Amino acid sequence: MSAWIFGYGSLIWRPDFPFAERRTAAIRGWSRRFWQGSTDHRGVPGDPGRVVTLIRENGAECWGRAYRIESGNGDEIFDRLAYREKGGYDRITLDLHFSGTQAEPVPGFVYFANPENPNWLGPAPLPDIARQVRRSHGPSGANIDYVLQLAAALRGMEVEDEHVFALADLVKGGGTP
């Protein structure tokens, strides 16, 4: 028995758990947005950083990485992920669509920050998000590194994400979107 875990943020470039297989995949009807506050990784209480979550959006596709894990170490992996995603994320199951295949989607576990969680920041103009990202730093490092690593990983996967790329340009000083 195995399970799939879908990463759309830092799990794309830093899965930090053993996996049997990694594939490019998408979830449909969802967009990635920097609307979740991080007080435990990329910011601190009172000065949160911004990390990604998922927002329902008709017709959207959010690309990321799917990791197949074996049941023998599943409990340990899910415990690790529960700690890593403790800042407001819940685990849900969504259909994963693999790149380059017409196969039926498979169910996968996804960590999603519900808008009712205490670290939810919600939408804001991109220049405001960029200013917050530039100044935020937490135990896992500078918030700007998270944004730039995510943008680089998506570009490496040849995936388009207007929100991420526009924010990455802003935090690098590339002007307004």
N, CA, C and O of each residue as an XYZ file, in Angstrom:
708
protein
N       0.850     -1.190      0.000
C       0.000      0.000      0.000
C       0.888      1.243      0.000
O       1.892      1.293      0.710
N       0.524      2.224     -0.781
C       1.273      3.474     -0.832
C       0.291      4.629     -0.871
O      -0.915      4.436     -1.029
N       0.823      5.831     -0.725
C       0.005      7.044     -0.749
C       0.787      8.120     -1.491
O       2.013      8.065     -1.585
N       0.053      9.098     -2.015
C       0.663     10.241     -2.696
C       0.495     11.486     -1.827
O      -0.548     11.694     -1.208
N       1.537     12.300     -1.794
C       1.517     13.603     -1.126
C       1.841     14.638     -2.186
O       2.810     14.490     -2.930
N       1.029     15.690     -2.256
C       1.224     16.745     -3.248
C       1.811     17.977     -2.570
O       1.277     18.463     -1.573
N       2.907     18.471     -3.117
C       3.535     19.688     -2.627
C       3.424     20.800     -3.653
O       3.686     20.589     -4.837
N       3.040     21.971     -3.205
C       2.889     23.125     -4.108
C       3.679     24.332     -3.605
O       3.669     25.382     -4.247
N       4.359     24.199     -2.475
C       5.205     25.251     -1.902
C       6.599     24.680     -1.688
O       7.215     24.159     -2.618
N       7.090     24.782     -0.466
C       8.454     24.325     -0.182
C       8.647     22.829     -0.382
O       9.778     22.379     -0.563
N       7.578     22.052     -0.354
C       7.734     20.611     -0.619
C       8.216     20.349     -2.043
O       8.737     19.268     -2.321
N       8.057     21.301     -2.940
C       8.545     21.117     -4.313
C      10.061     20.972     -4.303
O      10.590     20.069     -4.952
N      10.771     21.834     -3.589
C      12.235     21.808     -3.623
C      12.858     21.192     -2.367
O      14.058     20.917     -2.362
N      12.085     20.969     -1.312
C      12.666     20.430     -0.083
C      11.682     19.459      0.578
O      11.061     19.794      1.587
N      11.541     18.263      0.011
C      10.562     17.343      0.594
C      10.959     16.800      1.971
O      10.059     16.479      2.747
N      12.174     16.681      2.310
C      12.732     16.235      3.605
C      12.079     14.988      4.208
O      11.992     14.857      5.429
N      11.627     14.085      3.357
C      11.135     12.778      3.796
C      11.443     11.784      2.679
O      11.555     12.170      1.515
N      11.580     10.501      3.032
C      11.860      9.510      1.991
C      10.636      9.257      1.123
O       9.510      9.201      1.618
N      10.868      9.107     -0.165
C       9.766      8.809     -1.082
C      10.232      7.793     -2.110
O      11.422      7.693     -2.411
N       9.285      7.045     -2.641
C       9.577      6.004     -3.621
C       9.568      6.547     -5.047
O      10.236      6.008     -5.929
N       8.812      7.612     -5.262
C       8.669      8.169     -6.604
C       8.267      9.633     -6.498
O       7.541     10.021     -5.583
N       8.746     10.448     -7.447
C       8.360     11.862     -7.521
C       7.918     12.152     -8.947
O       8.591     11.784     -9.909
N       6.762     12.826     -9.065
C       6.229     13.158    -10.388
C       5.663     14.569    -10.377
O       5.188     15.055     -9.351
N       5.721     15.220    -11.534
C       5.059     16.512    -11.697
C       3.564     16.252    -11.812
O       3.129     15.374    -12.557
N       2.795     17.018    -11.074
C       1.346     16.810    -11.042
C       0.642     18.149    -10.852
O       1.260     19.157    -10.511
N      -0.661     18.127    -11.081
C      -1.484     19.328    -10.893
C      -2.752     18.949    -10.150
O      -3.224     17.814    -10.206
N      -3.285     19.942     -9.454
C      -4.629     19.838     -8.900
C      -5.465     20.873     -9.637
O      -5.011     21.988     -9.895
N      -6.675     20.496     -9.968
C      -7.531     21.370    -10.774
C      -8.572     22.054     -9.899
O      -9.093     21.477     -8.945
N      -8.862     23.324    -10.260
C      -9.841     24.094     -9.510
C      -9.238     24.842     -8.330
O      -9.962     25.353     -7.476
N      -7.901     24.905     -8.283
C      -7.190     25.571     -7.183
C      -6.057     26.423     -7.742
O      -5.435     26.068     -8.743
N      -5.793     27.561     -7.079
C      -4.653     28.430     -7.379
C      -3.788     28.560     -6.132
O      -4.270     28.449     -5.005
N      -2.512     28.797     -6.358
C      -1.535     29.005     -5.279
C      -1.459     30.503     -5.004
O      -1.328     31.299     -5.934
N      -1.542     30.893     -3.725
C      -1.464     32.304     -3.344
C      -0.657     32.478     -2.060
O      -0.676     31.615     -1.182
N       0.044     33.593     -1.961
C       0.803     33.945     -0.750
C      -0.120     34.644      0.247
O       0.061     35.822      0.552
N      -1.095     33.918      0.743
C      -2.097     34.491      1.632
C      -2.038     33.902      3.040
O      -2.853     34.266      3.888
N      -1.097     33.005      3.305
C      -0.984     32.391      4.627
C       0.189     33.011      5.383
O       1.278     33.170      4.830
N      -0.038     33.354      6.635
C       1.031     33.868      7.473
C       1.890     32.736      8.007
O       1.400     31.631      8.242
N       3.169     33.013      8.197
C       4.095     32.043      8.774
C       4.779     32.675      9.972
O       5.598     33.584      9.836
N       4.425     32.173     11.148
C       5.070     32.648     12.374
C       6.027     31.603     12.935
O       6.653     31.823     13.972
N       6.141     30.465     12.248
C       6.982     29.382     12.748
C       8.131     29.009     11.812
O       9.045     28.297     12.227
N       8.107     29.472     10.559
C       9.175     29.139      9.609
C       9.778     30.372      8.938
O      10.994     30.558      8.989
N       8.967     31.211      8.319
C       9.479     32.346      7.539
C       9.136     33.695      8.145
O       9.254     34.731      7.490
N       8.714     33.673      9.393
C       8.410     34.875     10.148
C       8.332     34.488     11.612
O       8.648     33.358     11.985
N       7.915     35.419     12.428
C       7.793     35.178     13.874
C       6.468     35.767     14.347
O       5.868     36.585     13.650
N       6.011     35.358     15.524
C       4.787     35.972     16.059
C       4.945     37.491     16.118
O       5.970     38.007     16.566
N       3.929     38.182     15.666
C       3.970     39.645     15.631
C       4.548     40.201     14.345
O       4.328     41.370     14.028
N       5.279     39.393     13.600
C       5.845     39.812     12.313
C       5.902     38.599     11.382
O       6.981     38.098     11.064
N       4.728     38.135     10.950
C       4.689     36.917     10.137
C       5.244     37.124      8.734
O       5.164     38.209      8.159
N       5.805     36.049      8.208
C       6.136     36.014      6.794
C       4.904     35.574      6.025
O       3.841     35.359      6.607
N       5.052     35.443      4.718
C       3.944     34.961      3.876
C       4.402     33.730      3.120
O       5.475     33.707      2.517
N       3.557     32.703      3.168
C       3.803     31.458      2.449
C       2.541     31.113      1.664
O       1.503     31.753      1.828
N       2.640     30.104      0.817
C       1.522     29.803     -0.058
C       0.483     28.893      0.582
O       0.772     28.082      1.463
N      -0.722     29.068      0.101
C      -1.830     28.167      0.363
C      -2.605     28.031     -0.938
O      -2.212     28.571     -1.972
N      -3.700     27.310     -0.869
C      -4.538     27.090     -2.052
C      -5.846     27.841     -1.928
O      -6.439     27.919     -0.852
N      -6.281     28.387     -3.034
C      -7.541     29.110     -3.128
C      -8.367     28.453     -4.228
O      -7.874     28.211     -5.330
N      -9.619     28.172     -3.919
C     -10.497     27.598     -4.961
C     -10.698     28.625     -6.075
O     -10.990     29.795     -5.825
N     -10.531     28.151     -7.312
C     -10.714     29.029     -8.476
C     -11.125     28.172     -9.666
O     -10.368     27.312    -10.116
N     -12.310     28.410    -10.161
C     -12.814     27.652    -11.315
C     -11.861     27.771    -12.489
O     -11.411     28.867    -12.824
N     -11.557     26.652    -13.110
C     -10.720     26.625    -14.296
C      -9.222     26.696    -14.029
O      -8.427     26.581    -14.962
N      -8.827     26.880    -12.792
C      -7.398     27.002    -12.465
C      -6.741     25.628    -12.374
O      -7.407     24.608    -12.196
N      -5.418     25.634    -12.502
C      -4.599     24.445    -12.284
C      -3.389     24.876    -11.471
O      -2.731     25.863    -11.801
N      -3.101     24.150    -10.427
C      -1.919     24.422     -9.611
C      -0.961     23.251     -9.786
O      -1.273     22.117     -9.422
N       0.209     23.541    -10.348
C       1.220     22.517    -10.587
C       2.181     22.428     -9.418
O       2.490     23.425     -8.766
N       2.639     21.230     -9.170
C       3.606     20.993     -8.108
C       4.232     19.627     -8.280
O       4.319     19.097     -9.388
N       4.669     19.061     -7.155
C       5.305     17.742     -7.161
C       4.479     16.781     -6.319
O       4.021     17.122     -5.229
N       4.300     15.584     -6.839
C       3.635     14.509     -6.097
C       4.686     13.494     -5.702
O       5.532     13.110     -6.510
N       4.626     13.063     -4.456
C       5.578     12.094     -3.910
C       4.815     10.851     -3.464
O       3.867     10.929     -2.682
N       5.250      9.706     -3.979
C       4.642      8.442     -3.544
C       5.451      7.906     -2.378
O       6.664      7.718     -2.475
N       4.763      7.666     -1.284
C       5.418      7.114     -0.102
C       4.873      5.715      0.147
O       3.735      5.401     -0.204
N       5.689      4.899      0.749
C       5.300      3.532      1.080
C       4.688      3.499      2.468
O       5.064      4.282      3.340
N       3.752      2.601      2.667
C       3.019      2.549      3.937
C       3.913      2.216      5.128
O       3.577      2.571      6.259
N       5.023      1.555      4.908
C       5.902      1.185      6.010
C       6.440      2.371      6.792
O       6.699      2.250      7.990
N       6.613      3.512      6.140
C       7.090      4.703      6.846
C       6.081      5.844      6.787
O       6.418      6.990      7.084
N       4.843      5.532      6.404
C       3.809      6.557      6.267
C       3.506      7.301      7.550
O       3.379      8.525      7.536
N       3.385      6.583      8.669
C       3.073      7.256      9.931
C       4.156      8.267     10.304
O       3.852      9.384     10.721
N       5.405      7.875     10.154
C       6.515      8.780     10.475
C       6.503     10.007      9.556
O       6.727     11.130     10.008
N       6.242      9.788      8.282
C       6.211     10.902      7.327
C       5.058     11.844      7.643
O       5.239     13.061      7.632
N       3.877     11.304      7.923
C       2.741     12.171      8.228
C       2.938     12.907      9.550
O       2.471     14.037      9.693
N       3.617     12.296     10.520
C       3.954     13.009     11.762
C       4.888     14.176     11.466
O       4.705     15.274     11.992
N       5.881     13.939     10.630
C       6.823     14.995     10.234
C       6.106     16.147      9.535
O       6.334     17.321      9.826
N       5.230     15.768      8.603
C       4.496     16.796      7.858
C       3.522     17.551      8.753
O       3.332     18.754      8.577
N       2.907     16.871      9.703
C       1.999     17.551     10.633
C       2.761     18.614     11.421
O       2.231     19.695     11.675
N       4.002     18.314     11.810
C       4.816     19.303     12.517
C       5.218     20.439     11.575
O       5.121     21.613     11.933
N       5.662     20.090     10.393
C       6.107     21.087      9.416
C       4.971     22.028      9.018
O       5.196     23.224      8.832
N       3.765     21.501      8.889
C       2.622     22.272      8.418
C       1.712     22.722      9.564
O       0.533     23.003      9.348
N       2.254     22.790     10.768
C       1.450     23.076     11.968
C       0.898     24.500     12.015
O      -0.030     24.767     12.779
N       1.429     25.394     11.239
C       1.042     26.798     11.318
C      -0.266     27.135     10.637
O      -0.371     28.196     10.021
N      -1.271     26.272     10.721
C      -2.580     26.600     10.174
C      -3.043     25.703      9.046
O      -4.097     25.945      8.456
N      -2.277     24.675      8.736
C      -2.622     23.806      7.612
C      -3.360     22.555      8.074
O      -3.043     21.974      9.112
N      -4.348     22.155      7.281
C      -5.077     20.905      7.478
C      -4.770     20.001      6.294
O      -4.502     20.479      5.192
N      -4.810     18.706      6.522
C      -4.584     17.743      5.449
C      -5.920     17.381      4.811
O      -6.861     16.976      5.495
N      -5.989     17.535      3.485
C      -7.179     17.168      2.731
C      -6.758     16.222      1.606
O      -5.567     16.044      1.351
N      -7.718     15.631      0.951
C      -7.449     14.744     -0.182
C      -8.039     15.366     -1.440
O      -9.204     15.762     -1.465
N      -7.216     15.445     -2.484
C      -7.645     15.981     -3.778
C      -7.155     15.052     -4.883
O      -6.247     14.249     -4.669
N      -7.752     15.161     -6.053
C      -7.308     14.387     -7.208
C      -6.039     14.997     -7.783
O      -5.961     16.207     -7.991
N      -5.043     14.148     -8.039
C      -3.783     14.566     -8.658
C      -3.777     14.116    -10.111
O      -4.085     12.966    -10.423
N      -3.422     15.042    -10.993
C      -3.339     14.777    -12.429
C      -1.861     14.846    -12.812
O      -1.230     15.894    -12.672
N      -1.315     13.739    -13.292
C       0.107     13.679    -13.595
C       0.422     14.265    -14.964
O      -0.340     14.104    -15.917
N       1.547     14.942    -15.041
C       2.014     15.552    -16.271
C       2.309     14.476    -17.311
O       2.873     13.427    -16.998
N       1.919     14.753    -18.550
C       2.269     13.879    -19.651
C       1.513     12.572    -19.717
O       1.947     11.650    -20.407
N       0.407     12.467    -19.028
C      -0.360     11.224    -19.061
C      -1.848     11.526    -19.129
O      -2.321     12.532    -18.601
N      -2.561     10.652    -19.776
C      -4.008     10.770    -19.849
C      -4.685      9.872    -18.814
O      -5.906      9.716    -18.818
N      -3.889      9.290    -17.938
C      -4.414      8.360    -16.934
C      -5.417      9.056    -16.015
O      -5.414     10.278    -15.870
N      -6.253      8.262    -15.415
C      -7.215      8.775    -14.436
C      -6.454      9.426    -13.280
O      -5.362      8.974    -12.935
N      -7.005     10.468    -12.685
C      -6.344     11.080    -11.532
C      -6.296     10.098    -10.361
O      -7.099      9.171    -10.263
N      -5.331     10.334     -9.485
C      -5.216      9.518     -8.276
C      -5.413     10.424     -7.069
O      -5.072     11.606     -7.133
N      -5.953      9.904     -5.973
C      -6.100     10.734     -4.777
C      -4.734     10.996     -4.142
O      -3.859     10.131     -4.117
N      -4.585     12.204     -3.635
C      -3.343     12.572     -2.963
C      -3.631     13.468     -1.776
O      -4.616     14.208     -1.756
N      -2.761     13.389     -0.794
C      -2.891     14.243      0.390
C      -2.243     15.591      0.114
O      -1.148     15.674     -0.443
N      -2.947     16.645      0.518
C      -2.507     18.022      0.294
C      -2.708     18.791      1.595
O      -3.725     18.625      2.270
N      -1.737     19.633      1.946
C      -1.872     20.495      3.127
C      -2.387     21.853      2.663
O      -1.799     22.499      1.797
N      -3.488     22.262      3.256
C      -4.250     23.434      2.832
C      -4.514     24.314      4.050
O      -4.955     23.823      5.090
N      -4.246     25.610      3.925
C      -4.499     26.556      5.017
C      -5.900     27.136      4.851
O      -6.155     27.947      3.960
N      -6.778     26.714      5.706
C      -8.158     27.174      5.708
C      -8.203     28.649      6.122
O      -7.480     29.040      7.039
N      -9.021     29.470      5.480
C      -9.100     30.888      5.846
C      -9.493     31.150      7.302
O      -9.278     32.257      7.796
N     -10.049     30.188      7.984
C     -10.424     30.380      9.391
C      -9.265     30.126     10.361
O      -9.442     30.299     11.567
N      -8.087     29.723      9.875
C      -6.970     29.441     10.781
C      -6.382     30.745     11.318
O      -6.507     31.782     10.667
N      -5.747     30.717     12.483
C      -5.277     31.953     13.129
C      -4.149     32.683     12.397
O      -3.895     33.853     12.683
N      -3.471     32.020     11.463
C      -2.367     32.660     10.737
C      -2.770     33.168      9.351
O      -1.924     33.640      8.592
N      -4.057     33.071      9.024
C      -4.536     33.509      7.720
C      -4.349     35.020      7.569
O      -4.768     35.791      8.431
N      -3.722     35.434      6.477
C      -3.543     36.863      6.201
C      -4.445     37.328      5.068
O      -4.858     38.487      5.046
N      -4.751     36.455      4.142
C      -5.653     36.786      3.054
C      -5.009     37.619      1.971
O      -3.802     37.860      1.986
N      -5.830     38.059      1.028
C      -5.305     38.809     -0.110
C      -4.808     40.188      0.299
O      -5.248     40.775      1.287
N      -3.883     40.671     -0.499
C      -3.351     42.032     -0.343
C      -2.726     42.398     -1.687
O      -2.400     41.513     -2.478
N      -2.557     43.686     -1.950
C      -1.866     44.075     -3.186
C      -0.452     43.467     -3.209
O       0.218     43.413     -2.178
N      -0.012     43.016     -4.372
C       1.313     42.383     -4.472
C       2.453     43.259     -3.948
O       3.357     42.722     -3.307
N       2.462     44.576     -4.182
C       3.548     45.378     -3.603
C       3.569     45.314     -2.067
O       4.641     45.346     -1.462
N       2.401     45.223     -1.443
C       2.345     45.102      0.017
C       2.868     43.745      0.466
O       3.598     43.649      1.452
N       2.493     42.697     -0.264
C       3.003     41.359      0.056
C       4.525     41.343     -0.097
O       5.231     40.771      0.734
N       5.024     41.968     -1.157
C       6.477     42.008     -1.397
C       7.210     42.718     -0.259
O       8.264     42.255      0.175
N       6.672     43.826      0.224
C       7.307     44.534      1.340
C       7.353     43.646      2.591
O       8.362     43.605      3.295
N       6.268     42.949      2.852
C       6.216     42.052      4.005
C       7.231     40.918      3.843
O       7.928     40.576      4.798
N       7.322     40.340      2.660
C       8.266     39.251      2.393
C       9.699     39.731      2.563
O      10.517     39.029      3.157
N      10.019     40.919      2.051
C      11.392     41.438      2.142
C      11.866     41.594      3.587
O      13.043     41.381      3.877
N      10.958     41.964      4.493
C      11.384     42.228      5.874
C      11.278     41.006      6.790
O      11.821     41.022      7.894
N      10.587     39.947      6.349
C      10.306     38.814      7.237
C      11.422     37.781      7.242
O      12.033     37.469      6.220
N      11.657     37.266      8.443
C      12.684     36.252      8.651
C      12.242     35.400      9.829
O      11.732     35.921     10.821
N      12.436     34.094      9.723
C      12.039     33.194     10.803
C      13.042     32.080     10.981
O      14.117     32.116     10.382
N      12.713     31.087     11.796
C      13.635     29.984     12.082
C      14.093     29.213     10.838
O      15.184     28.642     10.847
N      13.300     29.183      9.789
C      13.687     28.475      8.557
C      14.385     29.386      7.555
O      14.733     28.952      6.457
N      14.589     30.649      7.930
C      15.315     31.558      7.056
C      14.486     32.736      6.598
O      13.374     32.971      7.072
N      15.066     33.474      5.654
C      14.434     34.680      5.120
C      13.236     34.316      4.243
O      13.294     33.373      3.454
N      12.169     35.065      4.391
C      10.965     34.856      3.595
C      11.248     35.036      2.106
O      10.674     34.336      1.273
N      12.130     35.973      1.774
C      12.460     36.208      0.369
C      13.042     34.946     -0.262
O      12.789     34.675     -1.436
N      13.822     34.165      0.500
C      14.392     32.926     -0.030
C      13.296     31.934     -0.407
O      13.391     31.258     -1.431
N      12.260     31.850      0.416
C      11.129     30.963      0.124
C      10.490     31.340     -1.221
O      10.237     30.476     -2.061
N      10.237     32.626     -1.408
C       9.609     33.093     -2.653
C      10.501     32.784     -3.851
O      10.030     32.253     -4.857
N      11.782     33.114     -3.746
C      12.685     32.933     -4.881
C      12.942     31.455     -5.171
O      13.062     31.069     -6.334
N      13.028     30.626     -4.133
C      13.217     29.187     -4.362
C      11.982     28.570     -5.012
O      12.105     27.707     -5.881
N      10.799     29.005     -4.598
C       9.578     28.499     -5.217
C       9.523     28.906     -6.683
O       9.219     28.077     -7.541
N       9.810     30.162     -6.981
C       9.790     30.631     -8.370
C      10.813     29.859     -9.210
O      10.506     29.449    -10.329
N      12.009     29.659     -8.687
C      13.044     28.926     -9.427
C      12.621     27.475     -9.660
O      12.837     26.934    -10.744
N      12.027     26.851     -8.660
C      11.587     25.457     -8.808
C      10.491     25.349     -9.869
O      10.511     24.429    -10.686
N       9.539     26.279     -9.863
C       8.470     26.246    -10.862
C       9.022     26.495    -12.259
O       8.599     25.850    -13.219
N       9.960     27.423    -12.378
C      10.575     27.662    -13.690
C      11.330     26.420    -14.152
O      11.288     26.070    -15.332
N      12.025     25.750    -13.220
C      12.731     24.515    -13.549
C      11.803     23.408    -14.011
O      12.194     22.548    -14.799
N      10.575     23.431    -13.520
C       9.563     22.457    -13.937
C       8.849     22.901    -15.211
O       8.016     22.170    -15.748
N       9.178     24.110    -15.697
C       8.537     24.718    -16.858
C       7.041     24.909    -16.627
O       6.207     24.618    -17.484
N       6.740     25.413    -15.424
C       5.365     25.669    -15.002
C       5.173     27.170    -14.886
O       6.037     27.872    -14.361
N       4.049     27.662    -15.373
C       3.716     29.075    -15.262
C       2.887     29.323    -14.005
O       1.963     28.567    -13.703
N       3.217     30.372    -13.284
C       2.418     30.804    -12.138
C       2.580     32.312    -12.008
O       3.545     32.800    -11.420
N       1.633     33.028    -12.561
C       1.706     34.486    -12.641
C       1.875     35.130    -11.263
O       2.671     36.056    -11.111
N       1.134     34.650    -10.258
C       1.198     35.221     -8.902
C       2.605     35.061     -8.309
O       3.182     36.023     -7.803
N       3.145     33.857     -8.374
C       4.477     33.598     -7.815
C       5.540     34.386     -8.564
O       6.400     35.008     -7.941
N       5.493     34.367     -9.888
C       6.528     35.047    -10.665
C       6.474     36.557    -10.494
O       7.519     37.206    -10.428
N       5.286     37.124    -10.422
C       5.169     38.569    -10.209
C       5.712     38.954     -8.837
O       6.401     39.965     -8.701
N       5.405     38.154     -7.827
C       5.927     38.448     -6.486
C       7.442     38.292     -6.447
O       8.130     39.110     -5.836
N       7.966     37.260     -7.087
C       9.421     37.065     -7.126
C      10.107     38.265     -7.783
O      11.141     38.727     -7.299
N       9.547     38.768     -8.869
C      10.116     39.956     -9.519
C      10.095     41.156     -8.580
O      11.063     41.915     -8.518
N       9.005     41.328     -7.854
C       8.908     42.462     -6.925
C       9.912     42.355     -5.774
O      10.543     43.347     -5.411
N      10.061     41.170     -5.206
C      10.977     41.071     -4.060
C      12.431     41.217     -4.493
O      13.291     41.566     -3.685
N      12.703     40.952     -5.755
C      14.056     41.171     -6.292
C      14.248     42.618     -6.721
O      15.344     43.003     -7.128
N      13.184     43.429     -6.632
C      13.297     44.821     -7.049
C      12.985     45.033     -8.506
O      13.442     46.004     -9.108
N      12.199     44.119     -9.089
C      11.910     44.188    -10.516
C      10.778     45.099    -10.904
O      10.304     45.014    -12.037
N      10.317     45.969    -10.026
C       9.245     46.892    -10.399
C       7.891     46.412     -9.930
O       7.795     45.535     -9.073
N       6.855     46.985    -10.491
C       5.503     46.623    -10.096
C       4.924     45.656    -11.115
O       5.269     45.711    -12.295
N       4.036     44.764    -10.657
C       3.471     43.787    -11.586
C       2.491     44.427    -12.559
O       1.926     43.738    -13.408
